[in-house]
Amino acid sequence: MNSNKEKNNSHKRVHKKLQSKRQQIKTQIFNLKWLYDFNNKIYFTKMLNVNMSLLNPSTPAFEPLSFKFIPPQQNESMIKNVWKHNLKSEILIISNLLENYPYVAMDTEFPGIIVKAQGELRDIQYQNIRHNVDRLKLIQVGITLSDGQGNFPSGICTWQFNFDFDLSSDAYSEDSIQLLRQSGIDFDKHATDGISHFEFAEFFTVSGLCLNEDISYLTFHSGYDFAYLLKTVTNQKLPETQDEFYKQLSLYFPVFFDIKFMVQGIDKYRGGLSRIAEEVGVRRFGRMHQAGSDSLVTLETFFTIKNEEFSEVSLEKYANTICGLAPNSQNQEFSPSFAR
């Protein structure tokens, strides 16, 4: 009992310290001057050389409104690829946008499933996630920003973070890698230009994208997505139990919605993200099985379903529960949504 209290107090101290650090960073972002040329699709960025301290690896650091999405003519005008050379500049841009665009759709790509938990376990589905995530590395994270009505920022609204991943040394499932290759993921470039997981954690933690109650995450069947993101941000293995996982998740990502959980029991919303998006008339930009495109589809699908099915219903009861990992209840069979 005392150990749990000490752990909770430690998390709160880390939370407070990082909130203070993020505020310091935000006071310096005023010097970020960026212009977007709609014709030439060029960013011009001028920044302070912000000196951030390293994240200590030992500490786990709707009102219904109608809207219409008007996509630009080219996919590239919406989705920005982020590699190690432009990580800092793009994180600063995102941080500067969050106050006006606090809804963050998130998706990940990872190298499949290589182990399966055995035995009579109360949280067997979570254990499957934990044992795989602890052994594997994240390949991509995609995020898309919007305001509370689903409106995007002008120009770039989606960022696709590409991580360091080397097929010659990192573990993976061959079937998953083949699927990602076919979807256009360049593993040679990931090996040479991919973002360090540790560096990503350093910038992400002080960006406002986590440890922030004003941000709402929008996801689809996101057990693996949040598990990989939490492991990466904390630079630690996942908590041993599902209950501990939810406690840590509530600290780093206090508000989130899982579309798959929201629409359980509604027949027309059966299937994966792409099938449901097609059902509600959401058009895909970019390629399926790439995290940026999938996060963009997730955001548009969320707001379309919200307006069609939940316009007169509070979403509070759907908050902070992952499909397949319902807290304190019998979990359904769970597998990641590869059939996007």
N, C-alpha and C positions, 0 to 999 in steps of 0.2 A: 504493500500500500504506500509506504513512504517512498519506495523507489519510483512508483508511478507519479507521485506528487513532485518529486525532484525532477523527473523527466519532463513533466508538464511545465514546471517553473523554468527549466532550462530552455524549452521551446519558446516560452513567452519572452525570456530575456533575449534570445536570438531574434525573435520577431521584432521586438522593440528596437534593438540595435540596427537591424537591417532597414526598418522603416525610417530611422533617423538618417542612415547612410543614403537611402534613396532620396530623401528630401534634400540632402546636400547636393546630390547629383542633379536633381530637378532645378535647383537654383542656378546651376551652371548651364543648363540647356538653353537659357535665353540667348546664348551666344551662337547657338546653332542656327545658321541661316541656310535655308534650302528652298530652291525654286524648282518648279516642275514645268518643263516646256512641253505642252500638250502636242505640239506638232512634231518635234524631234525626239520625244520620249527620253529626255536627258535630265538627270539629277545633277544639280550643282550643290555641293555640301561644303560648309566651312564650320569647323568645330574647335572647341577647346580641347586640349590634350588632357582629358579628365583622368586623374590618377586614382584608380580604384584599388582598394586593398583586396588581396586574394581571399576567397571564401575558405574558411577553415574546414578541411575535409572531415574533421572529427565531430563537427556539429551539424545536425540536420537543419541546417540553417532555417404591369404592362397594360399599360392601358392599350385596348385594341384600336389600331389605326390601320387604314388601308395604305398600301404602298406599291410601287411598281419598280422593279429592277430594270435599269437601262444599261446593259453592258456595252463597253466600248467595242470598237471594231476588231481589235487584235488582242489575243490572249496575253501577249507580253505587256500590254498596257495595264494589266491588273495584277499580275503575279511577278514578284521579284525574287530571283534566286539569291540566296545568301551563302557565301563561302567564307573562308577564314580572312580573306583580304578586306571584306566589306561588312564584317559582323558588327563592329563598333558603330559605324555610321548608320547602319539600318536599325540597330537597337535604339539609338538615340532618336531617330525619326519616329519609331513606334511609340517610344515613351512620350514624345511630344504630342502624339495624337490621342492618347488614351483618355484624357479628360473629356473630350468630346465624342469619342468612339469607344465606350467601355464594354462593348460586347465582343468577345473573342472566341471565334470558332476555332477548334483545334483538332488536328489529326496527325497521326504518325505513320511512318513506314519502318518496319523492323524485319530482321532476318528469319522470321518464321517461328516454328515450335520444334524443339529438339528433345524435350523430356516430358514425361507425364507423371504427376504425383500419384502415389500408390497408398492404399490403406483406407480405413474408415475414418475420414477426417470431417469435422463439422463444417469446415470452410474449404472443401476440396477444390472448388473452382478458383478461389483465390490462391491456393497453394500451387495449382498448375501455372497460374500467371507468375507467381513469385519465383518458382524454380527456373522458369524460362528466362524471365527478365534479368535475374541475377547472373545468368550465364552468358547473356547476349548483349550486343551493343545497338543503340539507336542509330538508324540510318538517316531519317528525315523527320523534321517537325514542320508542319504547316500551320500558320495562323492567319485568320482573316478578321479584320476589324469592321465594326459597324456601330451606329447609334442605336437607341432603343426601338427604332422603327425599321431597322434593317437597311438604313442608308449607309453607303460606303464613303470613305474619304475620297477626295478627288484624286485621280490618277491611280497610283499603287494602293491596293487595299489588302493584298495577300502577300505574305512573306514565306518562302520555303527555305528552311535552314537545312543545309547539307553537311552531315557530320563525317568526321574521319572514320573510314571503314575500309579495311584491307582484306580482300578475299583470301590472300595468302596466309593470313595469321588469325583472323577473327572467325569465330564459330558462326555457322548458319545452317539453315535447311536448304538443300539444293533446289527443291521445287519452288520455294519462296523467292530465291535469288533469280531463278529463270523468269518467274512472273514479273519481277521488278525490272529485269533487263528488257523484257518485251514492252514494258511500260515507258522505257526511255531513260531509266536511271543509269548514269555513267559511273560505273564503279572504279574505273581508272582515275577519274577526276576526284572521286571521294577519297581515294588513297593518297593523292598528292595535295589536294586543295581543301579537303574537308575540315570542318570546324572541330577544334579540340572540345571534348565534352566538358572538361574542367573550365575552359575559357567561356564557353557558353553559359555555364552555371554562374560564373562570376558576373557577367553582364545581365543575364536574365533576372537574377535575384534582386538587383537594384533598379530594374527598369520600370517597375510598377505592374509587370505582368503576373506577379505572384505576391503573396503576403499582402493582398490588397482587397478589402471587402467591397470596394466600389466596382470591381471587375466581375462580370458574369461570363463563365466559360460555357460554350455550346459544343456538344460532342455527339457522337453516335456510337453506341455499344463500346464504351471507352475504358473498359477495364485495363487492357494492355496499354492504351494510349496514356492514361494517367500514371500507370505503373512505371513506364519508361521515363516519362517526364519527371516524376517525383524522384526516381533513382538518379537521374542525370542532374537535377537541380541540387539535391542534397549530397551528391557524391558518396552515397552509402547504399548498401544493400537494402532491400525492402523490409519493412517490419515483418515479424514472424507470423502474426495473425491478421485476419481481416479487420478485426476491431481496431487494432493498432494502426493498420493502414488507413482506415477512415479518419482516425484522430489526426494523423500526420497530414492527410489530404486536406482536412478542414482548416489546418493552419496555413498551408501554402496556397490552396485554392478554395477559399471560403464559400464561393457561390458557383455552382455549375448545374447544367441540365444535360441529361442524356436523352436524346430524341427517342431512341429505341425503348427506353423505359417509359417515356411519356405516352407512347402510342400502343403499348401492350394491350391486347384485347380488341383492337380496332382492325377488323379483317382486311381492309383495303391497304393497310400499312404493314403487311407482312413482307419479310424479305430484307435484303441489304439496302444500303444507302442509295445506290444507283436506281434500284427498282422503285423505292419510295419517292425519290426525287422525280423520276419520270412520271409517277402516278400524280404528283401535284404540279407538274408542268415546269419544273426547274431545269434549265438548260446548263449543261456542263461546259466549262471553259478549262482548257488544259487537258491533261491526260489522266485517265483513271489509274489508281494505284500510285499516284504521286501526291505527297501530303498537301501541297499547296492547293491543287485543284480540288482534292477531297474536302479540305477545310472550307473552301469557297462554296461548294455544293452543300455542305453541312449548314452553313449560315443561312443560305437562301431557303433551304428546306425547313429549317427551324421556324423562321418567320412566316413562311407560307402556311405551315401546319398550325402555328400559333393563331394566326388570323382566321383560319378556316374552322378549327376544332376547339380552340380555347379562348375565343374572343370574350366570352362572358364568364370565364372560369379563372380563378387565381392559380398561378403556377407554383405557388409556394409548396404545395404537397408533393410536387415532382422534383423539387430541388435536392441536390446533393445525394442522389442515389444512382449508382451505376447499374445498368441492366446486367443481370446475371450475378450481381454481387449485392443483392438487397440486404441491408443490415438486419441482424437479429431475425432472419427468416430463412426458410428452406430455399437454397439457391437452385435455379434452373440450370440445365446443361449449358455450358458457356464455351464459346469459341470465338476468336476474333473474326471480324467481318471482312474476310479477304474478298468475298464477293461484293465489292463496293458497287 
